[in-house]
């Protein structure tokens, strides 16, 4: 899921719940990847007393693991998900614009 970094934590949480996702990737107004927010990030923020009205970028992981777009990007993302136990990996172009997202849910559906 890709959302604008200005979305409130409350709205982000609602979208995660509605789409049954565990992580959202945040982009700025130019659609450049700026961070990611997982359900765990939200829980930690709430425990720390952060308001649900705060922009999601305020609690985001700013060091997102990405794969640069290439012919082998999907396989590289799959390896990262398995080896690093990640939920999702965005494939980005040289400007950090998200081209696609490989996630564990999609992988599991494809292996059925």
C-alpha positions as CSV (number, residue, x, y, z in Angstrom):
1,X,0.0,0.0,0.0
2,X,1.3,3.4,-1.0
3,X,0.0,6.5,0.8
4,X,1.0,10.2,1.1
5,X,3.3,10.9,4.0
6,X,0.9,13.5,5.4
7,X,-1.9,11.0,6.1
8,X,-2.8,11.0,9.8
9,X,-1.9,7.9,11.8
10,X,-5.6,7.3,12.4
11,X,-6.4,7.3,8.7
12,X,-3.4,5.1,8.0
13,X,-4.5,2.6,10.6
14,X,-8.0,2.6,9.1
15,X,-6.6,1.9,5.6
16,X,-4.3,-0.9,6.9
17,X,-7.2,-2.5,8.6
18,X,-9.5,-2.2,5.6
19,X,-7.0,-3.6,3.1
20,X,-5.7,-6.2,5.6
21,X,-2.1,-5.0,5.2
22,X,0.6,-4.9,7.8
23,X,2.7,-2.1,6.3
24,X,2.3,1.1,4.2
25,X,5.0,2.8,2.2
26,X,4.9,6.6,2.4
27,X,5.6,9.0,-0.5
28,X,5.8,12.8,-0.7
29,X,3.8,15.0,-3.0
30,X,6.3,14.1,-5.9
31,X,5.6,10.4,-5.2
32,X,9.1,9.8,-3.9
33,X,9.5,7.1,-1.2
34,X,10.1,8.8,2.1
35,X,9.4,6.0,4.7
36,X,7.3,3.1,5.8
37,X,4.9,2.5,8.7
38,X,4.1,-0.9,10.1
39,X,1.4,-1.9,12.6
40,X,4.2,-2.3,15.1
41,X,5.4,1.3,14.5
42,X,1.8,2.5,15.2
43,X,1.6,0.4,18.4
44,X,4.9,1.7,19.7
45,X,3.9,5.3,18.9
46,X,0.6,4.9,20.7
47,X,2.3,3.4,23.7
48,X,4.6,6.5,23.7
49,X,1.5,8.8,23.7
50,X,1.7,10.0,20.1
51,X,-1.6,11.5,18.9
52,X,-3.6,9.7,16.2
53,X,-3.8,13.1,14.4
54,X,-0.1,13.2,13.8
55,X,1.2,12.8,10.2
56,X,2.4,9.3,9.6
57,X,5.8,10.4,8.5
58,X,6.5,11.5,12.1
59,X,6.5,7.8,13.2
60,X,7.9,6.3,10.0
61,X,11.0,4.2,9.4
62,X,13.0,6.5,7.2
63,X,15.5,3.8,6.2
64,X,13.3,1.6,4.0
65,X,14.9,-1.5,2.5
66,X,14.3,-1.3,-1.3
67,X,15.3,-3.0,-4.5
68,X,16.2,-1.0,-7.6
69,X,14.1,-1.8,-10.6
70,X,15.7,-4.4,-12.9
71,X,14.9,-7.6,-14.7
72,X,15.7,-9.6,-11.5
73,X,14.1,-7.2,-9.0
74,X,11.2,-9.5,-8.2
75,X,13.5,-12.4,-7.3
76,X,15.8,-10.1,-5.3
77,X,12.8,-8.8,-3.3
78,X,11.6,-12.3,-2.7
79,X,15.0,-13.3,-1.3
80,X,15.0,-10.3,1.0
81,X,11.5,-11.1,2.3
82,X,12.6,-14.6,3.1
83,X,16.1,-14.0,4.4
84,X,15.3,-10.8,6.4
85,X,11.7,-11.9,7.4
86,X,10.2,-8.7,5.9
87,X,6.5,-8.2,5.1
88,X,7.1,-6.3,1.9
89,X,9.8,-4.7,-0.2
90,X,9.2,-1.9,-2.7
91,X,10.9,-1.9,-6.0
92,X,12.0,1.6,-6.9
93,X,13.4,3.5,-9.8
94,X,16.6,5.5,-9.6
95,X,14.6,8.5,-8.2
96,X,13.1,6.3,-5.4
97,X,9.6,6.3,-7.0
98,X,7.9,3.0,-6.3
99,X,7.3,0.9,-9.3
100,X,5.8,-2.1,-7.5
101,X,5.7,-3.8,-4.1
102,X,6.5,-7.4,-3.5
103,X,4.9,-8.7,-0.3
104,X,4.6,-11.9,1.6
105,X,0.8,-12.1,1.1
106,X,1.2,-12.1,-2.7
107,X,3.9,-14.7,-2.6
108,X,1.8,-17.0,-0.5
109,X,-1.2,-16.6,-2.8
110,X,1.0,-17.4,-5.8
111,X,2.4,-20.6,-4.2
112,X,-1.1,-22.1,-3.6
